[in-house]
């Protein structure tokens, strides 16, 4: 009978296995140094607020956009927008003819100047009273130390903007309907909301907000009504306020 040739298949398999292991070991450093995942670019509106110093993050740069925002944080963002110089207002000019129309314009300009000075004097009185009342460190408004980062913004919102009172709770999570009210008040439309509510006594509270928002091209605010507001939501709402405040397109 013919002799059968035996091939050392097991040895070849072992050689192939060793070669594969060596190849994997050689390629492991390259796999370990994988390229970092590209981070998605920020929404242009949010980036605008970051560049303007309205929206701040942690020292490490984390904006925490998915975290539910606190009421005091939202007020602070609003105050940063309101401290930004607004677009140039209407200039009241008069001709040289001295017509009755020109006299009315001058009378209006004078009365407006007097009213503004009266408001400034009253604001100064309120600031002095506020400072005297809360001179002691242990007796601070809203339960915050004077050195707390929210303190200055809340103080301005109370004394100058009139957005909050001393019962305001800065550490509470912010709801969408409350946030809409604050934005509309900061834009100067709180009186319109109150008037709409008085005329729609039987309607849901959000209906008055909706009417005012549509009147001033801020209907996008209504998508946040009735739900918690994240920092991303808050930034987009504040961006609308900034658009109104600066007169941007």
C-alpha positions as CSV (number, residue, x, y, z in Angstrom):
1,X,0.0,0.0,0.0
2,X,1.3,3.5,-0.7
3,X,2.6,5.6,2.1
4,X,0.5,8.5,3.4
5,X,2.2,11.9,3.7
6,X,1.5,13.5,7.0
7,X,1.5,17.3,7.1
8,X,2.1,19.1,10.4
9,X,-1.1,21.2,10.2
10,X,-1.1,21.9,13.9
11,X,2.3,23.5,13.7
12,X,1.2,25.7,10.8
13,X,-1.9,26.8,12.8
14,X,0.3,27.7,15.7
15,X,2.5,29.8,13.4
16,X,-0.5,31.6,11.9
17,X,-1.9,32.3,15.4
18,X,1.4,33.7,16.6
19,X,1.6,35.9,13.5
20,X,-1.9,37.3,14.2
21,X,-1.1,38.0,17.8
22,X,2.1,39.9,16.8
23,X,0.2,41.9,14.3
24,X,-2.4,42.9,16.8
25,X,0.2,43.9,19.4
26,X,1.9,46.0,16.8
27,X,-1.3,47.8,15.8
28,X,-2.5,48.4,19.4
29,X,-0.7,51.7,20.0
30,X,-2.4,53.0,16.9
31,X,-5.8,51.9,18.1
32,X,-5.1,53.5,21.5
33,X,-4.3,56.8,20.0
34,X,-7.7,57.1,18.3
35,X,-8.9,60.6,17.2
36,X,-11.2,62.2,19.7
37,X,-14.9,62.4,18.7
38,X,-15.7,65.7,17.1
39,X,-17.9,67.9,19.4
40,X,-21.0,69.2,17.8
41,X,-20.8,73.0,17.2
42,X,-22.9,75.2,19.5
43,X,-26.1,76.8,18.2
44,X,-25.1,80.2,16.8
45,X,-27.5,81.9,19.2
46,X,-25.9,80.2,22.2
47,X,-22.4,81.0,20.9
48,X,-23.5,84.6,20.6
49,X,-24.5,84.7,24.3
50,X,-21.2,83.0,25.3
51,X,-19.2,85.6,23.4
52,X,-21.2,88.4,24.9
53,X,-20.6,87.1,28.5
54,X,-24.3,86.5,29.0
55,X,-24.1,82.7,29.3
56,X,-21.2,81.4,31.5
57,X,-20.2,77.9,32.2
58,X,-17.9,76.1,34.7
59,X,-14.2,77.0,35.0
60,X,-13.6,74.0,32.8
61,X,-15.8,75.5,30.0
62,X,-18.8,73.2,30.5
63,X,-22.0,75.1,29.8
64,X,-24.2,72.4,31.4
65,X,-26.9,73.0,28.7
66,X,-28.9,69.9,29.7
67,X,-29.3,70.9,33.4
68,X,-32.5,72.4,34.6
69,X,-31.8,76.0,35.4
70,X,-32.4,77.8,38.7
71,X,-34.5,80.9,38.9
72,X,-31.6,83.0,40.1
73,X,-29.4,81.9,37.2
74,X,-32.1,82.9,34.7
75,X,-32.5,86.3,36.3
76,X,-28.8,86.9,36.2
77,X,-28.7,86.1,32.5
78,X,-31.6,88.6,31.9
79,X,-29.8,91.3,33.9
80,X,-26.6,90.8,31.8
81,X,-28.7,91.4,28.7
82,X,-30.4,94.5,30.1
83,X,-27.0,96.0,31.1
84,X,-26.0,95.8,27.4
85,X,-26.4,99.2,25.7
86,X,-29.6,99.1,23.8
87,X,-30.2,100.2,20.3
88,X,-30.4,104.0,19.7
89,X,-33.8,105.3,20.5
90,X,-35.8,107.9,18.7
91,X,-34.3,111.3,18.6
92,X,-36.8,114.1,19.1
93,X,-35.9,117.0,16.9
94,X,-37.6,120.3,16.3
95,X,-37.5,122.7,13.4
96,X,-36.8,126.4,13.5
97,X,-40.2,127.4,12.5
98,X,-41.7,127.3,16.0
99,X,-44.9,125.6,15.0
100,X,-47.5,124.2,17.4
101,X,-46.1,120.7,16.6
102,X,-42.6,121.7,17.6
103,X,-43.9,123.1,20.9
104,X,-45.6,119.8,21.7
105,X,-42.5,117.9,20.9
106,X,-40.4,120.2,23.2
107,X,-43.0,119.8,26.0
108,X,-43.0,116.1,25.6
109,X,-39.1,115.9,25.6
110,X,-39.0,118.1,28.8
111,X,-41.6,116.1,30.6
112,X,-39.9,112.8,29.7
113,X,-36.5,114.2,31.0
114,X,-38.1,115.2,34.3
115,X,-39.8,111.8,34.6
116,X,-36.5,110.0,34.0
117,X,-34.7,112.1,36.6
118,X,-37.5,111.4,39.1
119,X,-37.1,107.7,38.4
120,X,-33.3,107.9,38.9
121,X,-33.8,109.8,42.2
122,X,-36.3,107.1,43.4
123,X,-33.9,104.4,42.3
124,X,-31.2,106.0,44.3
125,X,-33.4,106.2,47.4
126,X,-34.2,102.5,47.0
127,X,-30.5,101.6,46.7
128,X,-29.6,103.5,49.9
129,X,-32.5,101.8,51.8
130,X,-31.5,98.4,50.5
131,X,-27.8,99.0,51.5
132,X,-28.8,100.1,55.0
133,X,-31.3,97.3,55.5
134,X,-28.8,94.6,54.5
135,X,-25.6,96.0,55.8
136,X,-25.0,93.1,58.1
137,X,-23.7,89.9,56.5
138,X,-26.0,87.6,58.4
139,X,-29.1,89.5,57.2
140,X,-29.0,89.1,53.4
141,X,-31.9,89.1,50.9
142,X,-33.0,85.9,49.2
143,X,-30.8,83.9,51.6
144,X,-27.6,84.6,49.7
145,X,-24.3,85.9,51.0
146,X,-23.2,89.2,49.6
147,X,-20.3,87.5,47.9
148,X,-22.5,85.0,46.0
149,X,-22.2,85.3,42.3
150,X,-26.0,85.7,41.9
151,X,-26.2,88.5,44.4
152,X,-25.4,91.5,42.2
153,X,-27.8,90.3,39.4
154,X,-30.7,89.8,41.9
155,X,-30.0,93.1,43.4
156,X,-30.3,94.9,40.0
157,X,-33.4,92.9,39.1
158,X,-35.0,94.0,42.4
159,X,-33.9,97.6,42.5
160,X,-33.6,98.7,38.9
161,X,-35.6,96.3,36.7
162,X,-38.3,95.5,39.1
163,X,-38.4,91.9,37.9
164,X,-38.4,90.3,41.4
165,X,-39.3,91.1,45.0
166,X,-37.8,90.0,48.3
167,X,-39.9,86.8,48.3
168,X,-38.1,85.5,45.1
169,X,-36.6,82.0,45.5
170,X,-33.4,82.0,43.4
171,X,-32.5,78.3,44.1
172,X,-35.8,76.9,42.8
173,X,-36.0,75.1,39.5
174,X,-37.5,77.4,36.9
175,X,-40.7,76.5,35.1
176,X,-41.4,77.6,31.5
177,X,-44.4,79.7,32.2
178,X,-42.6,81.7,34.9
179,X,-39.6,82.1,32.5
180,X,-41.9,83.5,29.8
181,X,-43.4,86.0,32.3
182,X,-39.9,87.2,33.3
183,X,-38.8,87.6,29.6
184,X,-41.9,89.6,28.8
185,X,-41.5,91.8,31.9
186,X,-37.9,92.4,31.0
187,X,-38.9,93.4,27.5
188,X,-41.5,95.8,28.9
189,X,-44.6,93.9,28.1
190,X,-45.8,92.8,31.6
191,X,-48.6,95.5,31.5
192,X,-49.9,94.0,28.3
193,X,-50.0,90.5,29.8
194,X,-51.9,91.9,32.8
195,X,-54.4,93.7,30.5
196,X,-54.9,90.5,28.4
197,X,-55.5,88.5,31.6
198,X,-58.1,91.0,32.8
199,X,-60.0,90.7,29.5
200,X,-59.7,86.9,29.4
201,X,-60.6,86.1,33.0
202,X,-62.0,82.7,31.9
203,X,-59.1,81.7,29.7
204,X,-56.1,79.7,30.6
205,X,-53.1,81.8,31.9
206,X,-50.9,80.7,29.0
207,X,-53.4,82.2,26.5
208,X,-52.6,85.8,27.7
209,X,-48.9,85.1,27.4
210,X,-49.5,83.6,23.9
211,X,-51.3,86.8,22.7
212,X,-48.6,89.1,23.9
213,X,-45.8,86.9,22.5
214,X,-47.5,86.9,19.0
215,X,-48.0,90.6,19.1
216,X,-44.2,91.1,19.5
217,X,-42.9,88.4,17.3
218,X,-41.8,86.3,20.3
219,X,-44.1,83.3,19.8
220,X,-41.2,81.0,20.0
221,X,-41.3,81.5,23.8
222,X,-44.5,79.5,24.0
223,X,-42.9,76.2,23.2
224,X,-41.3,76.3,26.8
225,X,-44.6,76.8,28.6
226,X,-45.6,74.3,31.2
227,X,-42.4,72.4,31.5
228,X,-39.0,72.7,33.3
229,X,-36.4,74.9,31.6
230,X,-32.9,73.7,30.9
231,X,-30.0,76.0,30.5
232,X,-30.2,75.5,26.8
233,X,-33.8,76.5,26.8
234,X,-33.0,79.5,29.0
235,X,-30.3,80.6,26.6
236,X,-32.5,80.6,23.6
237,X,-35.2,82.5,25.5
238,X,-32.7,85.1,26.6
239,X,-31.4,85.4,23.1
240,X,-34.9,86.5,22.0
241,X,-34.9,89.1,24.7
242,X,-31.5,90.3,23.6
243,X,-32.8,90.5,20.0
244,X,-35.6,92.8,21.2
245,X,-33.3,94.8,23.5
246,X,-30.7,95.5,20.9
247,X,-33.1,95.9,18.0
248,X,-31.4,93.1,16.0
249,X,-33.0,91.5,13.0
